[in-house]
Amino acid sequence: MNEDTIKGQWKQLSGSIRKQWGKLTDDDLTVAEGNAEYLAGKVQERYGVARDEAERQVRDFERSLRDR
């Protein structure tokens, strides 16, 4: 699933994202709107993980979407 597809399906994916990272707010998801870099930054901020770990988590999440 590419970034354009993710942006197009963002509302539907928001539920899965909230399930994965429950500490993210609705505002976080609204602002992110498909931007993986922003999402990784918010994961880093909310969960106190290193930037590379947050980026890995977001990449793994994107891969899991492709495998559906």
Summary of the structure (lengths in Angstrom):
residues: 68
radius of gyration: 10.8
end to end distance: 9.9
largest distance: 28.9
contacts: 168
relative contact order: 0.16
helix: 76%
strand: 0%
